Amino acid sequence: MKIGIDLGGSHIAVGIIEKNKLQYKIEEDLNKESNLLEKMKELITKTLMENQGAKEDIEKIGIACPGTISNGNVIKAGNLELYHFPLVEELKKEFTNIEITLRNDGKCAAMAEKHYGSLKKAKDCIFMNIGTGIGGAVFLDGKLLEPKKYSGFEIGHMVIEKKGRQCTCGKKGCFETYGSIRVLKQEVKKELHIEKDITGKELLNIMLEENENLDKVVQEYIRNLAIGIGNLIDIFEPEMISIGGSFSYYNELLLPRLITKLQEKNMTFNEEGLPVITTAELQNDAGILGAIL
């Protein structure tokens, strides 16, 4: 039995993977009061109980986590408020003699999409994980680009607006402060004066309604998203870009607008031959599947 864990800025998902397929998944929301380590232990135990399993049945635990990862440590994950945290070491206190690996969530999801999903046939390609933040990975000639020091390719933290919005990483104007789904939700709520939290389904239903002011919010979001993706296209010249995370829930509404925007003059340096832009086939399961690869 292999267990994959996907840590997001606002959720945690734990799943059982057998024969490269997700057999079972449990997911819960996270908040600032959540003890991440205890929540992980709790959900692993719950997963075992609900599948008549025991600790001894676990071959491997793979963890997909946002931010900078190195040697089993979370060096920096602003959305989780984790800094220099020895996550693997702490988890091994509970799950001794079990292989535990930790990798950046964008890389995990990218590997799953490259092996099993939307990027299988592409050689030069980019995967983007758009949700609470923006993560991702780049493949050139079929190989994942990985720096030796840290996980790298923090595409959500390239600056697209000088002196722009404050980011959890400490900088201002980062791509994810304009292009994440969390930001889109915040802007929609602000425009409609919604005080309570809303689900992804509620957000989609709201955005599907005809509303001129709301349409301007979506247009501005798409413009910012296109700026960041245009930068990536200019640097890497991919043949395909796959977008996963919660963005995939809104692909029918957002993807056509994004492609149309990127086709406008001067959005990319080489305007001819825009890469194929699609959404992840594995949707939000990609992180869990990729965590055990």
NULUMMAR-116858 format. One record per residue: residue number from 1; residue in one letter; x, y, z of N, C-alpha, C, CB in turn. Coordinates in steps of 0.1 Angstrom, whole numbers. Last residue first. Glycine has a CB too. Example, Ala and Ser with C-alpha at 12.3 -4.5 7.8 and 13.67 -1.06 7.14 Angstrom:
2
   torvex   kefi    n_px    n_py    n_pz   ca_px   ca_py   ca_pz    c_px    c_py    c_pz   cb_px   cb_py   cb_pz
        2      S     128     -22      71     137     -11      71     129       0      79     141      -6      57
        1      A     132     -57      78     123     -45      78     132     -33      78     113     -45      90
This chain:
293
   torvex   kefi    n_px    n_py    n_pz   ca_px   ca_py   ca_pz    c_px    c_py    c_pz   cb_px   cb_py   cb_pz
      293      L      55      89     -70      64      86     -82      78      87     -78      60      95     -94
      292      I      40      98     -50      46      85     -48      54      81     -60      35      75     -45
      291      A      30     123     -59      38     122     -46      45     109     -44      29     125     -34
      290      G      13     120     -80      27     123     -83      36     122     -70      28     137     -88
      289      L     -11     114     -67      -5     104     -76      10     107     -78     -12     103     -90
      288      I     -15     139     -54     -14     126     -46      -7     116     -55     -29     122     -43
      287      G     -16     157     -76      -6     158     -65      -4     146     -57     -10     169     -55
      286      A     -38     149     -91     -25     148     -97     -14     148     -86     -23     159    -106
      285      D     -64     153     -83     -58     140     -79     -43     139     -83     -65     128     -84
      284      N     -75     175     -94     -69     177     -81     -63     164     -76     -79     182     -71
      283      Q     -69     164    -127     -75     174    -119     -68     175    -105     -90     172    -117
      282      L     -60     148    -147     -61     142    -133     -67     151    -123     -48     137    -129
      281      E     -58     164    -169     -67     153    -169     -70     147    -155     -62     142    -178
      280      A     -56     199    -168     -51     187    -163     -61     176    -164     -45     188    -149
      279      T     -63     217    -198     -64     215    -184     -60     201    -180     -78     219    -179
      278      T     -42     234    -223     -53     225    -219     -53     225    -204     -51     211    -225
      277      I     -29     248    -251     -31     251    -237     -44     243    -233     -34     266    -234
      276      V      -3     246    -274     -16     240    -270     -18     243    -255     -17     225    -273
      275      P      14     277    -280      14     263    -276      -1     258    -273      22     261    -263
      274      L      13     295    -310      10     295    -296       9     280    -292      -4     302    -293
      273      G      23     302    -336      26     289    -330      24     289    -315      39     284    -333
      272      E      34     336    -335      29     324    -343      32     311    -335      35     324    -357
      271      E      47     353    -318      32     353    -318      26     341    -326      26     365    -324
      270      N      71     355    -298      69     348    -311      54     345    -312      77     335    -312
      269      F      63     370    -275      74     374    -284      72     368    -298      87     371    -278
      268      T      29     376    -267      40     368    -266      50     373    -277      37     353    -269
      267      M      12     398    -270      11     391    -257      23     381    -255      -2     383    -256
      266      N      12     410    -295      22     414    -285      21     408    -271      22     429    -283
      265      K     -22     405    -302      -9     409    -306       0     414    -295     -10     421    -316
      264      E     -38     376    -286     -37     390    -290     -23     394    -294     -43     399    -279
      263      Q     -37     351    -277     -36     352    -291     -35     367    -296     -48     345    -298
      262      L     -42     354    -250     -29     351    -254     -26     352    -269     -25     337    -249
      261      K     -70     357    -251     -62     368    -247     -47     366    -251     -62     370    -231
      260      T     -79     332    -259     -82     343    -268     -72     355    -264     -96     348    -266
      259      I     -71     317    -237     -65     314    -250     -67     326    -259     -71     301    -256
      258      L     -88     328    -217     -73     329    -216     -66     327    -229     -68     318    -206
      257      R    -113     322    -227    -109     336    -225     -94     337    -224    -116     342    -213
      256      P    -112     293    -225    -114     300    -238    -110     315    -238    -128     299    -243
      255      L    -108     291    -196     -98     286    -205    -100     293    -219     -98     272    -207
      254      L    -131     299    -180    -118     307    -181    -109     303    -192    -111     305    -168
      253      L    -153     282    -184    -155     296    -183    -142     304    -186    -160     300    -170
      252      E    -142     257    -184    -151     260    -194    -153     275    -195    -164     253    -192
      251      N    -126     256    -160    -119     257    -173    -129     261    -184    -113     243    -176
      250      Y    -130     255    -133    -136     267    -140    -131     267    -155    -133     280    -133
      249      Y    -116     234    -123    -131     234    -121    -138     245    -129    -134     237    -106
      248      S     -90     240    -129     -97     230    -137    -112     230    -135     -91     216    -135
      247      F     -82     256    -108     -85     262    -121     -93     253    -130     -72     266    -128
      246      S     -73     240     -87     -88     244     -88     -92     251    -100     -91     252     -76
      245      G     -49     221    -106     -54     227     -94     -69     231     -96     -46     240     -91
      244      G     -36     228    -139     -43     220    -130     -47     228    -117     -35     207    -126
      243      I     -29     231    -173     -32     238    -161     -41     230    -151     -39     252    -164
      242      S      -3     226    -196     -14     220    -189     -16     228    -176     -12     205    -186
      241      I      10     235    -226       9     240    -212      -4     233    -207       8     255    -211
      240      M      32     226    -253      20     224    -246      21     230    -231      16     209    -245
      239      E      56     234    -263      46     229    -272      32     228    -266      51     216    -279
      238      P      72     263    -249      67     250    -248      58     247    -260      59     248    -235
      237      E      93     284    -246      87     280    -259      82     266    -258      98     281    -269
      236      F     104     296    -223     106     281    -225     101     276    -238      99     274    -214
      235      I     100     324    -224     112     318    -218     115     304    -223     112     319    -203
      234      D      75     328    -235      86     335    -241     100     329    -236      86     350    -237
      233      I      59     314    -217      60     310    -231      72     316    -238      47     314    -239
      232      L      62     329    -194      67     315    -194      68     310    -209      57     306    -187
      231      N      49     353    -202      63     353    -198      69     339    -199      65     358    -184
      230      G      23     343    -206      30     348    -217      45     349    -214      25     362    -221
      229      I      16     338    -180      18     327    -189      25     331    -201       4     321    -192
      228      G      15     365    -170      24     355    -164      27     344    -173      18     350    -151
      227      I      -5     376    -187       8     382    -186      18     372    -181       8     395    -177
      226      A     -27     360    -182     -21     359    -195      -7     365    -195     -30     366    -206
      225      L     -34     368    -157     -30     354    -159     -22     353    -172     -42     345    -159
      224      N     -42     394    -162     -31     392    -154     -25     378    -156     -34     394    -139
      223      R     -65     389    -179     -54     397    -184     -41     395    -176     -57     412    -183
      222      I     -81     374    -161     -75     368    -173     -64     376    -179     -86     366    -184
      221      Y     -87     395    -143     -81     383    -139     -74     376    -150     -91     373    -132
      220      E    -101     412    -160     -89     417    -154     -81     405    -149     -92     427    -142
      219      Q    -123     396    -166    -115     401    -177    -101     405    -171    -121     412    -185
      218      V    -135     393    -141    -130     381    -147    -120     385    -159    -141     373    -153
      217      V    -143     420    -137    -134     414    -127    -127     402    -134    -142     409    -115
      216      K    -161     423    -158    -148     432    -158    -138     426    -148    -151     446    -154
      215      D    -181     407    -150    -174     403    -162    -161     411    -163    -182     406    -174
      214      L    -191     421    -129    -184     409    -126    -176     404    -138    -194     398    -122
      213      N    -203     442    -143    -192     445    -134    -184     433    -131    -198     451    -121
      212      E    -223     427    -157    -213     435    -164    -201     438    -155    -219     448    -169
      211      N    -235     396    -155    -232     408    -147    -220     415    -153    -229     403    -132
      210      E    -250     366    -158    -247     378    -165    -246     390    -156    -258     381    -176
      209      E    -234     339    -141    -246     348    -143    -241     360    -150    -251     352    -129
      208      L    -211     325    -138    -219     322    -150    -231     331    -152    -224     307    -149
      207      M    -202     333    -113    -195     338    -125    -203     335    -138    -181     333    -125
      206      I    -219     318     -96    -220     333     -96    -214     339    -109    -212     338     -84
      205      N    -211     292    -102    -225     296    -105    -226     311    -105    -234     290     -94
      204      L    -185     294     -92    -187     291    -106    -201     296    -110    -185     276    -109
      203      L    -189     298     -64    -182     308     -72    -185     306     -87    -167     307     -70
      202      E    -202     274     -58    -209     287     -56    -203     298     -65    -210     291     -42
      201      K    -181     257     -62    -193     255     -70    -201     268     -69    -201     243     -64
      200      G    -163     265     -42    -159     266     -56    -171     265     -65    -149     255     -60
      199      T    -181     284     -16    -174     272     -22    -171     274     -37    -184     260     -21
      198      I    -173     313       3    -181     306      -7    -173     294     -13    -186     316     -19
      197      D    -177     331      34    -169     323      25    -178     316      15    -160     312      32
      196      K    -194     363      36    -192     349      40    -183     342      30    -205     341      42
      195      E    -197     387      22    -189     386      34    -185     372      38    -197     393      46
      194      I    -198     402      -8    -201     389      -2    -192     388      10    -200     377     -11
      193      H    -199     423     -28    -201     426     -13    -205     413      -6    -211     437     -11
      192      L    -192     418     -53    -206     415     -50    -209     418     -35    -209     401     -54
      191      E    -164     425     -53    -173     432     -62    -188     430     -58    -171     426     -76
      190      K    -155     407     -33    -154     421     -31    -164     429     -40    -140     426     -34
      189      K    -159     382     -46    -166     385     -33    -166     400     -30    -160     378     -22
      188      V    -142     385     -67    -156     383     -70    -164     387     -57    -159     369     -74
      187      E    -117     387     -54    -122     398     -62    -137     398     -65    -114     399     -75
      186      Q    -116     362     -42    -116     374     -33    -121     386     -41    -102     377     -28
      185      K    -114     345     -64    -126     344     -55    -127     357     -46    -124     332     -46
      184      L     -90     354     -75    -102     355     -82    -114     355     -73    -103     344     -93
      183      V     -73     345     -54     -74     360     -57     -87     362     -65     -62     365     -65
      182      R     -76     318     -56     -79     324     -44     -82     339     -46     -68     322     -33
      181      I     -65     313     -81     -80     311     -79     -84     318     -66     -84     297     -80
      180      S     -40     336     -90     -44     324     -83     -60     324     -83     -38     324     -69
      179      G     -30     360    -102     -35     349    -111     -40     337    -104     -24     345    -120
      178      Y     -21     378     -83     -30     383     -94     -36     372    -102     -22     392    -103
      177      T      -4     366     -67     -13     376     -61     -22     382     -71      -4     387     -54
      176      E      12     351     -84       1     344     -77      -9     354     -69       6     334     -68
      175      F      31     369     -93      21     364    -102       9     358     -95      28     353    -111
      174      C      38     396     -69      40     382     -74      28     378     -83      42     372     -63
      173      G      38     421     -57      35     420     -71      37     406     -77      43     430     -79
      172      K      64     418     -33      52     425     -38      50     423     -53      52     440     -34
      171      K      76     393     -10      78     403     -21      64     409     -24      83     395     -33
      170      G      68     375      10      75     387      14      77     398       3      88     383      19
      169      C      51     355       4      66     352       3      74     364       8      70     348     -11
      168      T      26     364       3      30     357      15      45     354      16      22     344      17
      167      C      27     397     -12      26     383     -13      30     377       0      35     378     -24
      166      Q       9     427     -18      18     420      -9      16     405     -11      16     424       5
      165      R       7     440     -52       1     434     -40      11     427     -32     -11     425     -44
      164      G      34     460     -65      20     455     -65      16     449     -52      19     444     -76
      163      K      58     470     -73      51     476     -62      37     472     -61      52     492     -63
      162      K      52     458    -106      61     465     -97      54     472     -86      70     474    -105
      161      E      39     428    -114      34     442    -111      44     449    -101      19     442    -106
      160      I      50     404    -116      43     409    -128      38     423    -126      32     400    -132
      159      V      76     384    -104      68     397    -102      63     401    -116      78     408     -96
      158      M      72     350     -97      78     360    -106      69     373    -105      80     355    -121
      157      H      59     332     -81      66     343     -74      75     351     -84      74     337     -63
      156      G      49     311     -95      40     320     -89      46     332     -82      32     312     -78
      155      I      71     296    -102      66     305    -112      56     315    -106      59     297    -123
      154      E      96     285     -90      85     291     -83      79     301     -92      90     297     -69
      153      F     118     268     -98     106     270    -107      94     275     -99     103     258    -115
      152      G     129     249     -68     130     258     -79     117     260     -87     140     255     -88
      151      S     139     232     -48     130     226     -58     128     236     -70     116     224     -52
      150      Y     175     238     -45     161     238     -40     152     233     -51     157     252     -35
      149      K     200     228     -58     199     233     -45     185     232     -39     203     248     -44
      148      K     198     219     -85     204     211     -75     202     215     -60     219     210     -77
      147      P     167     222    -103     179     227     -98     185     218     -87     177     242     -92
      146      E     152     204    -129     153     204    -114     167     210    -110     152     190    -108
      145      L     130     197    -154     141     206    -150     141     207    -135     140     220    -157
      144      L     123     165    -166     119     175    -157     131     184    -153     113     169    -144
      143      K     123     158    -201     130     157    -188     126     169    -179     145     156    -189
      142      G     114     161    -227     108     151    -218     114     150    -204     110     138    -225
      141      D     126     184    -236     129     171    -242     125     160    -233     144     170    -245
      140      L     118     198    -205     125     201    -218     130     187    -224     136     211    -217
      139      F      93     208    -184      99     197    -190     105     201    -203      89     185    -192
      138      V      86     225    -153      89     226    -168      97     213    -172      98     238    -170
      137      A      60     233    -130      72     225    -134      74     227    -149      71     210    -130
      136      G      44     250    -102      45     244    -116      58     237    -118      44     255    -126
      135      G      19     271     -86      32     264     -86      33     258    -100      32     252     -76
      134      I       2     296     -70       6     291     -83      19     284     -83       6     303     -94
      133      G     -23     292     -45     -12     299     -51     -10     294     -65       1     297     -42
      132      T     -48     279     -45     -45     290     -35     -33     298     -39     -42     283     -21
      131      G     -43     274     -78     -53     272     -68     -51     283     -57     -51     258     -61
      130      I     -27     259    -104     -33     272    -100     -45     270     -90     -38     280    -113
      129      N       1     246    -116      -9     243    -105     -15     256    -100      -2     235     -94
      128      M      12     239    -148       9     249    -138      -2     245    -129       4     262    -146
      127      F      37     225    -168      26     223    -159      24     234    -149      27     209    -152
      126      I      49     227    -200      49     233    -187      36     228    -180      49     248    -188
      125      C      72     210    -224      59     214    -218      60     220    -204      50     202    -218
      124      D      85     192    -249      87     205    -242      74     210    -237      94     215    -252
      123      K      70     168    -254      84     168    -250      87     180    -242      93     166    -262
      122      A      38     151    -249      46     164    -251      60     162    -246      39     175    -244
      121      K      23     130    -242      28     130    -255      37     142    -258      18     129    -266
      120      K      14     135    -215      21     122    -219      29     123    -232      11     111    -220
      119      L       0     155    -204      13     159    -210      21     146    -215      22     166    -199
      118      S     -24     146    -192     -24     155    -203     -11     158    -211     -30     168    -199
      117      G     -13     116    -176     -23     125    -180     -21     133    -193     -26     135    -169
      116      Y       8     100    -167      -5      94    -169     -15     103    -175     -10      90    -155
      115      H      33     114    -167      33     100    -168      19      94    -172      36      94    -155
      114      K      26     141    -166      35     137    -176      34     122    -178      49     141    -172
      113      E       9     142    -143       3     146    -156      12     141    -168       1     161    -157
      112      A      28     135    -124      16     126    -126      10     129    -140       6     129    -115
      111      M      46     156    -126      51     143    -129      39     133    -132      59     137    -117
      110      A      29     177    -117      35     177    -131      39     163    -135      47     187    -132
      109      A      25     171     -91      13     171    -100      18     170    -114       5     183     -98
      108      C      51     173     -82      44     161     -80      33     160     -90      39     159     -66
      107      K      57     200     -87      65     190     -94      58     176     -93      79     189     -87
      106      G      38     212     -70      38     215     -84      45     204     -92      43     229     -87
      105      D      47     204     -45      35     199     -50      33     201     -65      23     206     -43
      104      N      80     192     -38      72     203     -42      59     198     -49      79     213     -50
      103      R      82     163     -17      85     170     -29      76     182     -31      85     161     -41
      102      L      93     137       4      87     150       4      92     158      -9      90     158      16
      101      T      88     104      15      95     113       6      86     126       6      96     108      -8
      100      I      95      77      36      87      89      34      95      99      26      84      95      48
       99      E      94      43      43     100      53      34      90      65      33     103      47      20
       98      I      93      33      76      85      35      64      92      46      56      70      38      67
       97      N     104      32     102     107      22      92      99      22      80     106       8      99
       96      T      76      49     118      90      45     117      92      34     107      95      40     131
       95      F      56      71     121      56      60     111      71      56     108      49      65      97
       94      E      62      89     141      50      82     141      50      70     132      38      91     138
       93      K      86      99     133      84      96     147      72      87     149      84     109     156
       92      K      82     107     107      89      94     109      88      90     124     103      94     104
       91      L      74     133     109      64     123     106      69     109     108      59     124      91
       90      E      98     146     114      87     146     124      77     135     122      80     160     124
       89      E     112     141      90     117     137     103     106     136     114     128     146     108
       88      V      96     155      72      98     140      71     103     135      84     108     137      60
       87      L      97     182      81      84     175      80      86     160      80      77     179      68
       86      P     113     204      96     117     190      92     105     181      91     127     185     102
       85      F     110     236      84     103     226      92     107     212      87      88     228      91
       84      H     116     263      74     126     254      79     120     243      89     137     262      87
       83      Y      83     273      79      97     278      75     107     269      82      99     293      79
       82      L      49     277      70      60     268      75      73     273      70      57     254      69
       81      E      25     288      62      32     294      73      42     284      79      22     299      84
       80      L      13     281      39      11     272      51      18     277      63      17     258      47
       79      N      21     301      22       7     298      24       3     289      35       1     293      11
       78      G      50     298      24      43     310      29      28     307      32      44     321      20
       77      A      72     277      29      59     276      24      50     286      30      53     261      26
       76      K     105     268      29      96     280      29      83     277      22     103     292      22
       75      I     115     243      35     123     255      37     115     267      38     134     256      26
       74      V     107     214      47     100     225      41     108     238      45      85     226      46
       73      N     129     186      42     125     198      49     117     208      41     138     205      55
       72      G     139     166      26     128     163      36     124     174      45     133     152      45
       71      N     157     181      10     161     170      19     151     167      30     175     173      25
       70      S     137     208       5     150     203       3     153     193      14     160     215       5
       69      I     113     230     -11     116     217      -4     130     213      -6     106     206      -9
       68      T      93     258     -11     107     253     -13     110     241      -4     117     264     -10
       67      G      58     252     -19      69     260     -14      83     253     -18      68     261       0
       66      P      35     226     -10      38     238     -17      51     244     -11      27     248     -16
       65      C      40     191     -12      38     202      -4      42     215     -12      47     201       9
       64      A      32     157     -12      33     169     -21      30     181     -13      24     167     -33
       63      I      47     128       0      40     141       4      43     151      -7      45     146      18
       62      G      43      93       3      48     105      -5      40     117      -2      47     101     -20
       61      I      51      65      20      43      77      21      50      88      13      41      81      36
       60      K      51      30      14      57      43      12      47      54      15      63      44      -2
       59      E      39       7      23      52       6      17      59      19      17      51       0       3
       58      I      19      -3      50      23       9      42      37       7      37      23      22      51
       57      D      12     -23      67       9     -25      53      14     -13      44      -6     -25      51
       56      E      18     -15      92      27     -24      86      24     -27      71      26     -38      94
       55      K      -4       1      99       8       8      96      18      -2      88      15      13     109
       54      A     -32     -15      82     -24     -12      94     -11      -5      90     -21     -25     102
       53      G     -67     -14      70     -52     -15      69     -46     -12      82     -47      -6      58
       52      Q     -94     -11      62     -89     -23      69     -74     -25      68     -97     -35      64
       51      N    -100      14      54     -96       5      44     -90      -8      50     -86      11      34
       50      E    -104      30      76    -115      28      66    -112      19      55    -119      42      60
       49      M     -79      29      88     -90      23      94    -102      20      84     -95      32     106
       48      L     -63      43      69     -60      29      72     -72      22      78     -48      28      82
       47      T     -75      69      71     -75      62      59     -72      47      61     -64      68      50
       46      K     -70      75      98     -84      73      93     -85      66      80     -91      87      92
       45      T     -42      77      97     -48      67     105     -63      64     101     -48      72     120
       44      I     -41      99      79     -34      86      76     -41      75      84     -19      87      78
       43      L     -54     119      95     -60     114      82     -54     101      77     -59     125      71
       42      E     -36     121     117     -50     118     119     -57     112     106     -58     131     123
       41      K     -13     130     105     -13     117     112     -27     112     113      -7     119     126
       40      M     -22     155      95     -16     144      86     -17     131      92      -2     147      82
       39      K     -28     168     118     -39     165     108     -34     154      99     -42     178     101
       38      E      -3     170     130     -13     162     137     -25     158     127     -19     169     149
       37      L       9     188     111      15     175     114       4     165     120      27     176     123
       36      L      -8     211     113      -6     204     100      -1     189     103       3     211      91
       35      N     -32     222     131     -19     216     134     -16     207     122     -18     209     148
       34      S     -52     250     123     -49     236     121     -34     233     124     -52     232     106
       33      E     -57     276     123     -56     270     136     -52     255     135     -70     271     143
       32      K     -59     284      97     -47     288     104     -46     282     118     -48     303     106
       31      N     -72     254      81     -73     268      85     -61     271      93     -86     271      93
       30      L     -81     230      56     -72     235      66     -75     250      69     -57     233      61
       29      D    -105     205      48    -100     218      48     -90     221      59    -112     228      49
       28      E     -98     171      36    -104     181      46     -98     194      44    -101     175      60
       27      E    -104     140      20     -99     154      19    -106     163      30    -102     160       5
       26      I     -94     109       9    -101     116      19     -96     130      19    -101     110      33
       25      K     -96      82     -15     -91      96     -11    -100     102      -1     -91     105     -24
       24      Y     -85      53     -32     -93      59     -21     -87      73     -18     -93      50      -8
       23      Q     -70      47     -54     -81      38     -50     -91      44     -40     -75      25     -45
       22      L     -54      58     -81     -59      62     -69     -72      54     -65     -63      78     -69
       21      K     -29      37     -96     -43      43     -96     -47      47     -82     -53      33    -103
       20      N      -6      22     -96      -6      36    -103     -20      42    -104       0      34    -116
       19      K     -12       1     -79     -10      -1     -94     -12      12    -102     -20     -12     -99
       18      E     -26      22     -56     -22       9     -59     -23       7     -74     -32      -2     -52
       17      I     -28      47     -32     -24      44     -46     -20      30     -47     -14      54     -51
       16      I     -49      64     -11     -42      52     -13     -40      49     -28     -50      40      -7
       15      G     -45      98       1     -51      88      -8     -43      75      -8     -52      93     -22
       14      V     -55     129      14     -47     117      16     -54     106       8     -46     113      32
       13      A     -53     164      14     -59     152       9     -49     140      11     -62     154      -7
       12      I     -60     195      28     -51     184      28     -59     172      23     -46     181      43
       11      H     -62     231      21     -68     217      22     -56     207      24     -77     214      10
       10      S     -51     255      15     -64     255      22     -69     241      24     -74     264      15
        9      G     -27     251       2     -28     262      11     -41     262      19     -27     275       3
        8      G     -23     215       4     -26     227      -3     -26     239       7     -39     226     -10
        7      L      -7     185       2      -9     196      11     -12     208       2       3     198      20
        6      D     -14     152      -3     -13     165     -11     -17     176      -1     -23     165     -23
        5      I       0     121      -1      -6     132       7      -4     145      -1       1     133      21
        4      G      -4      86      -7       0      99     -12      -7     110      -4      -3     101     -27
        3      I       8      55       2      -1      66       6       5      79       0      -2      66      21
        2      K       6      21      -9      13      34     -10       3      45      -7      20      36     -23
        1      M       8     -12       0       0       0       0       9      12       0      -9       0      12
